[in-house]
């Protein structure tokens, strides 16, 4: 939860206890041999009616090539017989060996299967789906946010894969967290952040994304469903704004501009997001259309236009969206012909007050002038069926979106409904008695749960929108299941939330999954490599570097550094390295500029990478 919200709730006497923490051993970073050389799997995103972004990452044991050719193809069948489009491109060290393509020429409302090929090896096949056009009866989305590696396991993602009853994933931000090892953590023995420091440099962010993307549950979810994503603050630094962040120290952590640019570059490298403006990667607000049913406006309330947080709540000079994004949004709303206008964004738009005082200046409450302008625009232009999706605060809420003369008794003077989805893992505050106090002080709040973790299913039809909340029994135990929490709906041409009698269901036959194995997989042929060298960061380097290494079994390890003449520079001996991911520091600071070989050796395997010291 945001520090400002926690502090305010403590001051107001709402806190009763903190979520219990525990320790559990469970290996979630699983690298199977059939994944080589695409260990991070595949992903798709930003689906249009005729195009979708495809993503993968190439990992080789040497990476001594300047670049590698990546072939891709899309088919309508799992066996990749009916290929409808294909192509190739290249990746290299400058892209951290990630690869994206905006595949177009596709048919609307169609399931496709895709894969990649490099050096005669195939990736696993992914499944994606294009957006529909025309007259649409219904659509379903999974809505998630705030997945902190150190606060639990990602089995909410696994349960979503098992559902297989929705069209797309909407991720509202905090896909990764920037904190160092041991900070903001549940102290799970196998869920420590890498690198161990707070991430600041481009290489830091790349390693952190690599760590998250090796999680088995997250990798499986990306394989089966397209994502539509926006960042929140932790993809850069806590409580960020356009000119800085609460968790950024100018000077000791460099300039904010450099850190922001590092974080946004890694975001675009590692995630299946369309990057239309290569000169301005902070501009990620964009619109998606699903026929005549939905216009989805994905907003950035963090980096593009936000003024610094302070307690001048009604300052007309403060912005959350910024002028360009605000004008873009209002123009979209005014020109929309869709039945439902849905905003995907980060911070709560409905007021949250205690004794008439806003609780959190990081939310829209801290930018009341711009919010009032937006609400007036929606009212004056008679924009109906307005729905807001929100993440950020690790808790579940359903809010009517009230005007100043809101009347809860008869649903008067609300402009729509806001659904706030809880976190996948990130910690929140337990308020055993506080929820009733919150609702009494804020009568537009229809539902609030301050503890549970999970996801939401958003079911959109011509007659209503319903949000169903599903919760994990325990985010610290990936073997324990989930349960239905509650559901709320808003009817067509109404503007308030109503409690549902039960969850929505999709009655049609679910689509076939993408296969588990690549095209060239043969059962029993491939042996498991004892060691997989995934990367050396940074490369080139001006100082030290970090090895990212996977071991299938605990093993002794030797690391050699040799120069371009083959002369031994140094040797590191590591006894019984753990099974799973390991991160090893390379002392390069005092070595002269040149080309070096980094050699890793166990009793079963020897592999190497070329590292350039500048």
ABEGO torsion letter per residue (X at the ends): XBAAAAAAAAAAGABABBBBBBBBBBBABBBBAAAOABAAEBBBBGBBAABBBBBBBBBBAAGABABBBBBBBBBABAAGABBABBEBBBBBAAAGGBBBBBBBGBBBGBBBBBBBBBGGBBBBBBBBBBBBBEBBABBBBBBBBGBBAAAEBAAAAAAAAAAGABABBBBAEGABBABBBGBGBAGBAABBBOBABBBABAAAAAAAAAAAAABAAAAAAAAABBBBBBBBAAAABBGBBAAEBAABBBGAAEBAAAAAAAAAAAAAAABBBBBABAABAABABBBBBBEAABBBBBBBAAAAABBBBBABAABAABBAAEAAAAAAAAAAAAABABABBBBBBABBABBBBBGGBBABAABAAABAAAAAAAAAAAAAAGBBGBBBBBBGAGBBBBBBBBBAABBAAAGBGBAEBBBBBBBAABBBBBBAAAAAAAAAABAABABBBAABBEBBBBBBBAABBBBBBBBBABAABAABBBBBABBBBBBBGBABBBBBABBBBBABBBBBBBBABBAABBBGABBBBABBBAEBOBOBBABBBBBBBBBABBBBBBBBBBBAAGBBABBBBBBGBBBEBBBBBBBAAABBBEBBBBBBBBAABBBBBBBBBX
